Amino acid sequence: MTTSNLMTEGLNLMLIGMSFVFIFLTLLVFATTIMSRIITSYEKNVGVLPEEGISSPTAVISPAMNQSQHANDDKNLITVLSAAVHKFRSRHK
């Protein structure tokens, strides 16, 4: 076989493989979307979800906290992290 023939064969194989992966992923997206719609409509019929559905997830923005609340959260975080580090080190001596 010549070099150009091998190159052409390699390119054909690459294109077939990439096409297969693209088609598979596209079908996977459609299947997931359809399953999501079926499950949502089923849950609405059963009464698990409200009739109007649920809103899209959004970032939760906490109300304004004063400086002492931030300091208290930091102290709690330091306490929890210190306990976790202490437990990890006591297990891995």
C-alpha positions as CSV (number, residue, x, y, z in Angstrom):
1,M,0.0,0.0,0.0
2,T,1.1,3.5,-0.7
3,T,1.4,6.3,1.8
4,S,-1.5,8.3,0.3
5,N,-3.7,5.2,0.3
6,L,-3.0,4.7,4.0
7,M,-3.6,8.3,4.7
8,T,-7.0,8.2,2.9
9,E,-7.9,5.1,4.7
10,G,-7.0,6.7,8.0
11,L,-9.0,9.8,7.2
12,N,-12.1,7.7,6.2
13,L,-11.8,5.8,9.5
14,M,-11.5,9.0,11.5
15,L,-14.6,10.6,9.8
16,I,-16.7,7.5,10.3
17,G,-15.7,7.3,14.0
18,M,-16.4,11.0,14.6
19,S,-19.7,10.8,12.7
20,F,-20.7,7.8,14.8
21,V,-19.9,9.6,18.1
22,F,-21.7,12.8,16.9
23,I,-24.9,10.8,16.0
24,F,-24.8,8.8,19.2
25,L,-24.4,11.9,21.4
26,T,-27.2,13.7,19.4
27,L,-29.5,10.7,20.0
28,L,-28.6,10.6,23.6
29,V,-29.5,14.3,24.1
30,F,-32.9,13.7,22.4
31,A,-33.6,10.6,24.5
32,T,-32.7,12.4,27.7
33,T,-35.0,15.3,26.7
34,I,-37.9,13.0,25.9
35,M,-37.5,11.1,29.1
36,S,-37.4,14.3,31.1
37,R,-40.7,15.5,29.6
38,I,-42.3,12.1,30.2
39,I,-41.3,12.0,33.8
40,T,-42.3,15.6,34.4
41,S,-45.8,15.0,32.9
42,Y,-46.1,11.8,34.9
43,E,-45.2,13.6,38.1
44,K,-47.7,16.4,37.4
45,N,-50.5,13.8,36.8
46,V,-49.6,11.9,40.0
47,G,-49.5,15.2,42.0
48,V,-45.9,15.2,42.9
49,L,-45.2,18.4,41.0
50,P,-47.4,21.5,41.0
51,E,-49.5,22.0,37.8
52,E,-47.4,25.0,36.7
53,G,-44.2,23.0,37.1
54,I,-41.1,24.1,38.8
55,S,-38.9,27.0,37.9
56,S,-35.5,26.6,36.4
57,P,-32.7,26.5,38.9
58,T,-31.3,29.8,39.8
59,A,-28.5,31.0,42.0
60,V,-29.6,31.6,45.5
61,I,-28.6,35.1,46.7
62,S,-28.6,35.4,50.4
63,P,-29.9,38.5,52.0
64,A,-27.3,41.1,53.0
65,M,-25.4,39.8,56.0
66,N,-23.7,42.1,58.5
67,Q,-20.1,41.8,59.4
68,S,-20.6,39.9,62.6
69,Q,-22.6,37.2,60.8
70,H,-19.8,36.8,58.3
71,A,-17.3,36.5,61.1
72,N,-19.5,33.9,62.8
73,D,-19.7,31.9,59.6
74,D,-16.0,32.0,59.2
75,K,-15.4,30.8,62.8
76,N,-17.8,27.9,62.3
77,L,-16.0,27.0,59.1
78,I,-12.6,27.1,60.7
79,T,-14.0,24.9,63.6
80,V,-15.4,22.3,61.2
81,L,-12.2,22.3,59.0
82,S,-10.0,21.9,62.1
83,A,-12.0,19.0,63.3
84,A,-11.9,17.3,59.9
85,V,-8.1,17.8,59.7
86,H,-7.6,16.4,63.2
87,K,-9.7,13.3,62.5
88,F,-7.9,12.7,59.2
89,R,-4.5,13.0,60.9
90,S,-5.5,10.8,63.8
91,R,-6.5,8.0,61.3
92,H,-3.3,8.3,59.2
93,K,-0.5,8.3,61.7
